[in-house]
Amino acid sequence: MPKKRVEPTDDKPEPKPKCERCRSKKVVPILWGLPTPETFEMYERYKEENGEPPIWLGGCCVTGNDPGWHCLGCGHEFGLRE
């Protein structure tokens, strides 16, 4: 299935999409690139306190065709990053 970019239509924050595979609402944006030590510390602390991460760390290799969302339910990655 080809990846599709979700385009905002106005100034309102874009709602989180549902997972394309399992339809879960438990999706988080993927952060691509090397996180700073502060970002990684915040990520780990938030995950420990809340049980789930606020973002997904996608890695350092950015291709330009990378997914923008990660499903915490099934692990599926979809959409295009902005």
N, C-alpha and C positions, 0 to 999 in steps of 0.2 A: 504494500500500500504506500503510495507516495506521501511524503511529508507535506503538510500544509501549514502555511504561516497564518497566524491569527493576527489580523490587523485591528487596531483600536478604531472605533468609529467616532469618539468624541473625547472630551477631557476627563471623563470618569474613569476610575481605575478599571482595568479589564478583569472580569471575574475569572477565577480559576476554571480551566476546562475539566471535564470528566475524563478519566482514562479511556482511550480509544479501545483498549482490549477488554478490561473488566468492568468499565463504567464507574469505578470508584471515584469519590470526590477527594480522596486523600492523595493529592498530587502537589508537588512542590517544584519551584523553578530550579533549573540546573545552573550552577555557577561554573563557567568555564575559565580556564587559566589557572596559574599558580596562586593559591590564596596566600595572603600575608599571614604571619604568625598570629596577629590579632584576630583576623577573620577565622582562622582555624580554631583558635581558643574559644571564640564566641560560639562557633558551630558546635564544638564538643560540649560546652557548658549548657547551651540551650537544649541539645539532644538529651543530655543527662537529666536535666530538670523537667523536661516535658515529654520524654519518651520518644519523640520524633524530631527529626531535624527540620529547621525552617527552610532550608535549601538543600540541594543535593550537589556535592562536589563532583564535577564532571571530569576533571583532569586537566593536564597542561597542554595536551595536543589538540589544538583548535583547527578545524578543517574548513569552516565556513558553511558546512552542511550538517551542523550539529543539532541534536534535539534540544528543545527548550524546557521540556517538562519531564519529571520522573514520577512514576506512580509508586507510592509507598506500599500499596496493596499487592501488586503483582510484579513490580520491577520494570514494567514497560516504559520506554522512553519515546516521546513523540513530539510532534510540532517542531518548528524551527526556532532557534534562539534569536533574540532580537539584538 
